[in-house]
Amino acid sequence: MKNQIEPINNMISKSRIIFICSFIFILPGFHLSAQKGNELKPKAWLLKKIDESLDESAKQYLYLMKQLPPERFPVTYYEKNKELFTSGPEPWLAGFYPGVLLYLYESKGNVVLYNEALRKMKAIEKEQYNKTTHDLGFMMYCSFGNAERIAPKPEYKSILVNSARSLSTRFNQQVGCIRSWGSGPSQFMVIIDNMMNLELLFAATRITGDSSYYKIAVTHANTTMKNHFRPDYSSYHLVIYDPETGAVIKKQTVQGAADESAWARGQAWGLYGYTMMYRETKDPEYLAQANHIAAFILNHPNLPKDKIPYWDFNAPQIPNTARDASAGAIICSALIELAGYAPSNVGKVYLKAAETMLASLSSPAYRASAGENDGFVLKHGTGNFPKNSDIDVPLIYADYYYVEAMLRYKNLQVK
């Protein structure tokens, strides 16, 4: 596999071409339909399995919605204590639940799911003005971005633009990044997860024609590409900068096994983020970066045969340690999109890996049976292993990217 994936990295020009005027309005979900050149054909047996999984996912969420108190959002479920853990609309997770509902509505046409999504989105509308978080992309784009794509409304566009405006206030020109976590005045913290929030900025530029959002996204991605990645294209979780000079103070992997380890979900965020950056800019350097990250993941000796990673690629207890279905779902969704941008031989490698992941996630080993998991779809997610938090549990974002990956795969048949 290594020899199949790596040639693409040598074929891509190192020139950086930023097409700031390319503001094609594409919202989340089905980006492969716009790609040309690769004949990526879905497998009939996997499409059948996906249809079954989508049916079961819709049933699970019809059950889950009945368990939720008003204006509460599902986070995870602890089987041992039979406890559903929920949050208010403020955390980074809030947008995933309405996002899953909207994806399932698209797939199954059940208006009950759609109406539940709209009800929950009402509770997070006020977050468009929240300048205390870098996670507005997760919160507002996975929810209102999908809603705008399905049934466009002026108020959705306004919410997306206001959210992007709030996110932009966290940008530091000297550092060249959007601040992630809060910290003291002498430190400016940036995590790899923040790559996922840049998609909101591109949407704001498309809506308004204001290129400032686009430029912030590109600057953040370039700075992250320079400082977050090791020579093997694995990523640190956190880079701490001096906010006055932009100098790197420290590099860490907070949620990983060690600072120099490859935390699985961090690698997933990077792969998804740079695939998205290529889609939005057509800059070949972002495509090269995405290919490098994919090569690291798919060629790693600790990637299991079912291709659902352990919580960290360098976890010391492998193989006797937790998997992370959320990382697997994110990687799977990203690979399906990336396959459409790569040359045919490389794209087929990516798609084959994604098919293995989809088959794994759709099997009883990872997908809950009807009535299990208190309504969540996937099992075996890992939130924060070093803090002993949310280990071997369902996670709302795992469900979101799993359903997205299934819909992206299904969309290959209408290309």
C-alpha positions in Angstrom: 0.0 0.0 0.0 2.8 2.4 0.8 4.1 2.3 -2.7 0.6 3.1 -4.0 0.0 6.1 -1.8 3.4 7.8 -1.7 3.8 8.6 -5.4 1.1 11.2 -5.3 3.1 13.2 -2.8 6.0 13.5 -5.3 3.6 14.4 -8.2 2.1 17.5 -6.5 3.7 20.9 -7.2 5.0 22.8 -4.2 3.7 26.0 -5.6 1.0 27.7 -3.5 -1.9 29.0 -5.6 -4.7 30.5 -3.6 -7.9 31.1 -5.6 -9.5 33.7 -3.4 -12.2 34.4 -6.0 -13.4 30.8 -6.1 -16.5 31.1 -3.9 -18.6 28.2 -5.1 -21.3 27.6 -2.5 -20.8 24.1 -1.3 -22.0 23.2 2.1 -21.2 20.0 4.1 -21.9 16.5 3.0 -21.6 15.5 -0.7 -18.5 17.1 -2.1 -17.6 14.1 -4.3 -20.5 14.8 -6.7 -18.5 17.8 -8.0 -15.3 15.9 -8.8 -14.3 14.7 -12.2 -11.7 12.3 -13.4 -11.9 9.5 -10.9 -14.4 6.7 -11.5 -15.1 5.7 -7.9 -17.7 3.1 -7.9 -19.4 2.0 -4.7 -19.8 -1.7 -3.9 -23.4 -3.1 -4.1 -23.0 -5.2 -1.0 -21.7 -2.2 1.1 -24.5 0.0 -0.2 -27.0 -2.6 1.1 -25.2 -2.7 4.5 -25.2 1.1 4.6 -28.9 1.3 3.8 -29.6 -1.1 6.7 -27.3 1.0 9.0 -29.1 4.2 8.1 -32.4 2.6 8.8 -31.2 1.5 12.2 -29.6 4.8 12.9 -32.9 6.6 12.2 -34.6 4.3 14.7 -31.9 4.9 17.3 -32.3 8.7 17.0 -36.0 8.5 17.2 -35.5 6.7 20.5 -32.7 9.0 21.6 -34.7 12.2 21.1 -37.4 10.9 23.5 -34.7 10.5 26.3 -33.6 14.1 26.1 -34.9 16.9 28.5 -35.8 20.1 26.7 -32.8 22.1 25.4 -30.4 19.4 26.4 -28.0 17.7 23.9 -26.7 14.2 24.0 -23.0 13.6 24.6 -22.5 10.0 25.6 -24.0 7.1 27.5 -22.5 5.1 30.3 -23.8 1.5 30.0 -22.5 0.5 33.4 -24.6 3.1 35.2 -27.4 3.3 32.6 -26.7 7.0 32.5 -27.3 9.3 29.5 -24.9 12.2 29.7 -26.1 15.5 28.2 -25.0 19.1 27.9 -26.5 22.5 27.3 -26.0 24.4 24.0 -22.7 25.9 24.9 -20.1 23.1 24.5 -18.4 22.2 21.3 -20.6 19.1 20.9 -23.9 20.9 20.6 -24.0 21.1 16.8 -23.5 17.4 16.2 -26.9 16.2 17.4 -28.9 18.4 15.0 -26.4 17.6 12.4 -27.0 13.9 12.7 -30.7 14.4 12.6 -30.4 16.5 9.4 -28.3 13.9 7.7 -30.7 11.2 8.7 -33.7 13.3 7.5 -31.9 13.6 4.1 -31.5 9.9 3.9 -34.8 8.7 5.3 -37.1 11.6 4.7 -38.6 11.4 8.3 -39.9 14.9 9.1 -39.9 14.0 12.8 -36.1 14.0 12.7 -36.1 17.2 10.8 -38.4 19.0 13.2 -36.3 17.8 16.2 -33.2 19.2 14.5 -34.9 22.6 14.1 -36.1 22.6 17.7 -32.6 21.9 19.0 -31.0 24.5 16.7 -33.2 27.2 18.3 -31.4 26.6 21.5 -28.0 27.2 20.0 -28.8 30.2 17.9 -27.4 32.6 20.5 -24.0 30.9 20.2 -23.5 32.8 17.0 -22.2 35.7 19.1 -20.0 33.6 21.4 -16.4 34.9 21.1 -15.1 32.7 24.0 -14.8 29.5 21.9 -12.9 28.4 18.8 -15.5 25.6 18.2 -18.1 27.6 16.4 -17.5 25.6 13.2 -18.4 22.4 15.0 -21.4 24.1 16.7 -22.9 26.2 14.0 -21.7 24.7 10.7 -22.6 21.1 11.4 -26.1 22.3 12.4 -27.0 25.5 10.5 -24.6 24.7 7.6 -26.5 21.5 6.9 -29.8 23.2 7.4 -28.9 25.9 4.9 -27.8 23.3 2.4 -31.1 21.3 2.7 -33.5 24.2 2.9 -31.8 27.6 2.4 -33.1 30.5 4.5 -31.7 34.1 4.9 -31.6 33.6 8.7 -29.4 30.6 8.3 -26.9 32.6 6.2 -27.0 35.4 8.8 -26.3 33.0 11.6 -23.4 31.5 9.7 -21.9 34.9 9.0 -22.3 36.1 12.6 -20.7 32.9 13.8 -17.7 33.4 11.4 -17.4 37.0 12.6 -17.3 35.8 16.2 -14.7 33.1 15.4 -12.5 35.7 13.6 -12.1 37.8 16.7 -9.9 35.0 18.0 -7.4 35.4 15.2 -3.9 36.8 16.0 -2.1 38.2 13.0 1.3 37.9 14.7 0.8 34.2 15.4 -1.1 33.5 12.2 -3.8 31.4 14.0 -7.1 31.4 15.7 -6.8 30.9 19.4 -8.1 27.6 20.7 -8.1 27.2 24.4 -8.1 30.1 26.8 -4.8 30.8 28.5 -2.8 33.6 30.2 -1.6 36.6 28.2 1.9 35.1 27.7 0.6 32.0 25.8 -1.5 31.5 22.7 -2.8 27.9 22.4 -3.7 26.3 19.1 -4.9 22.7 18.7 -5.1 20.6 15.6 -8.9 20.3 16.1 -9.2 23.9 15.1 -8.7 22.9 11.4 -12.3 21.7 11.4 -13.6 25.2 12.3 -12.2 26.8 9.2 -15.0 25.5 7.0 -17.3 28.0 8.6 -15.0 30.9 7.5 -15.1 29.7 3.9 -18.9 29.7 4.0 -18.9 33.2 5.3 -16.8 34.4 2.4 -19.1 32.7 -0.1 -22.2 34.2 1.5 -20.8 37.8 1.8 -18.0 38.0 -0.8 -15.7 39.3 2.0 -12.4 37.6 1.5 -11.1 38.4 5.0 -12.7 35.2 6.4 -11.0 33.2 3.6 -7.6 34.8 4.3 -7.9 34.0 8.0 -8.6 30.3 7.2 -5.7 30.1 4.8 -3.3 31.8 7.2 -4.3 29.5 10.1 -4.0 26.4 7.9 -0.5 27.5 6.7 0.7 28.2 10.2 -0.6 24.9 11.4 0.9 23.0 8.5 4.3 24.6 9.4 4.3 24.0 13.1 1.9 21.1 14.1 3.4 18.4 11.9 6.4 16.1 12.4 8.7 14.9 9.6 6.5 11.7 9.3 3.4 13.9 9.0 1.9 12.9 12.3 0.6 15.8 14.3 1.0 17.3 17.7 -2.3 18.0 19.5 -1.3 21.4 20.9 1.2 24.1 19.9 1.7 27.0 22.3 2.8 30.3 20.7 4.1 33.6 22.1 1.2 36.0 21.2 3.6 38.9 20.8 6.2 37.4 18.5 4.4 34.4 17.0 7.3 32.2 18.2 6.6 28.6 19.1 7.0 28.0 22.9 6.0 24.4 23.2 4.5 21.4 21.4 2.4 18.8 23.2 -0.1 16.0 22.7 -2.5 16.6 25.6 -5.0 13.9 24.8 -2.5 11.4 23.5 -0.2 8.8 25.1 2.8 11.2 25.1 3.9 14.5 23.6 5.6 12.7 20.7 2.8 10.2 20.1 0.2 10.3 17.4 -3.2 10.8 19.1 -5.7 9.1 16.7 -8.4 11.7 16.6 -5.8 14.4 16.2 -4.6 12.7 13.0 -8.2 12.4 11.9 -8.8 16.1 12.3 -5.7 16.9 10.3 -6.7 14.6 7.4 -10.2 15.9 7.3 -9.1 19.5 7.7 -6.5 19.6 4.9 -8.8 17.6 2.5 -11.4 20.4 3.2 -8.7 23.1 2.6 -7.9 21.6 -0.8 -11.6 21.5 -1.7 -12.1 25.2 -0.8 -8.9 26.6 -2.3 -7.6 24.1 -4.9 -4.1 24.8 -3.5 -2.1 21.7 -4.4 0.0 22.0 -1.2 -3.1 21.2 0.9 -3.7 18.2 -1.3 -0.1 17.1 -0.7 -0.5 17.5 3.0 -3.7 15.5 3.1 -2.0 12.7 1.1 0.9 12.7 3.5 -1.4 12.4 6.5 -3.3 9.6 4.8 -0.1 7.8 4.1 0.9 8.0 7.7 -2.4 6.7 8.9 -2.9 3.9 6.4 0.7 2.7 6.4 1.1 2.7 10.2 2.0 -0.7 11.6 -0.4 -0.2 14.5 -3.4 0.3 12.4 -5.6 -2.8 13.0 -6.9 -4.9 10.1 -10.4 -3.5 10.5 -8.8 0.0 10.2 -10.5 1.4 13.3 -7.5 2.9 15.2 -6.5 2.6 18.7 -7.0 5.8 20.7 -3.4 6.6 20.0 -1.2 5.1 17.3 1.6 4.8 19.9 -0.4 3.7 22.9 1.9 1.5 25.0 -0.7 -1.2 25.7 -1.5 -2.0 22.0 -3.3 -4.3 21.2 -4.8 -4.4 24.7 -6.2 -0.9 24.8 -9.2 1.1 23.7 -10.1 1.8 20.1 -11.6 5.1 19.0 -14.6 4.7 16.7 -14.8 8.5 16.4 -11.4 8.7 14.9 -12.3 5.9 12.6 -15.4 7.6 11.4 -13.7 11.0 10.8 -10.9 9.3 8.9 -13.4 7.3 6.8 -15.4 10.3 5.8 -12.2 12.3 4.9 -10.8 9.4 2.8 -14.0 9.2 0.8 -13.7 12.8 -0.2 -9.9 12.7 -0.7 -10.4 9.7 -3.0 -12.1 12.1 -5.4 -9.2 14.4 -5.6 -6.4 11.9 -6.0 -5.2 10.1 -9.2 -7.2 7.0 -10.0 -4.8 4.5 -8.5 -4.4 6.4 -5.2 -8.1 7.2 -5.0 -8.9 3.5 -5.2 -6.5 2.8 -2.3 -8.3 5.4 -0.2 -11.7 4.2 -1.2 -10.8 0.6 -0.4 -9.6 1.6 3.1 -12.8 3.6 3.6 -14.9 0.6 2.6 -13.1 -1.5 5.2 -13.8 1.1 7.8 -17.5 1.4 6.8 -17.9 -2.3 6.9 -16.3 -2.5 10.3 -18.3 0.4 11.8 -21.5 -1.1 10.3 -20.8 -4.5 11.9 -22.1 -5.6 15.4 -18.6 -5.0 16.7 -19.1 -1.3 16.5 -22.7 -0.5 15.6 -25.3 -0.9 18.4 -28.3 -3.0 17.8 -31.8 -1.4 18.0 -32.5 -0.4 21.6 -28.8 -0.5 22.7 -26.5 2.4 23.5 -29.6 4.4 24.7 -30.1 5.5 21.1 -26.5 6.3 20.0 -25.3 4.4 16.9 -21.7 3.6 17.4 -19.9 1.9 20.3 -16.3 2.0 21.4 -15.4 5.7 21.2 -12.7 7.2 23.3 -12.9 10.8 24.5 -9.9 11.7 26.7 -7.9 8.6 27.6 -5.2 10.3 29.8 -8.0 11.8 31.9 -9.9 8.5 32.1 -12.8 10.3 30.5 -15.3 8.8 28.1 -13.5 5.5 27.4 -15.2 2.8 25.4 -18.5 4.7 25.1 -20.7 6.1 22.4 -19.8 9.7 21.3 -22.2 12.1 19.5 -19.4 13.2 17.1 -18.6 9.6 16.2 -22.2 9.2 15.1 -22.1 12.4 13.1 -19.0 11.5 11.0 -20.2 7.9 10.6 -23.5 9.0 9.2 -21.7 11.6 7.0 -19.3 8.9 5.7 -22.2 6.6 4.8 -24.0 9.4 2.9 -20.8 10.4 1.1 -20.3 6.8 0.0 -23.9 6.4 -1.2 -23.4 9.6 -3.2 -20.8 7.9 -5.3 -23.5 6.1 -7.2 -25.0 9.4 -8.4 -21.7 10.9 -9.6 
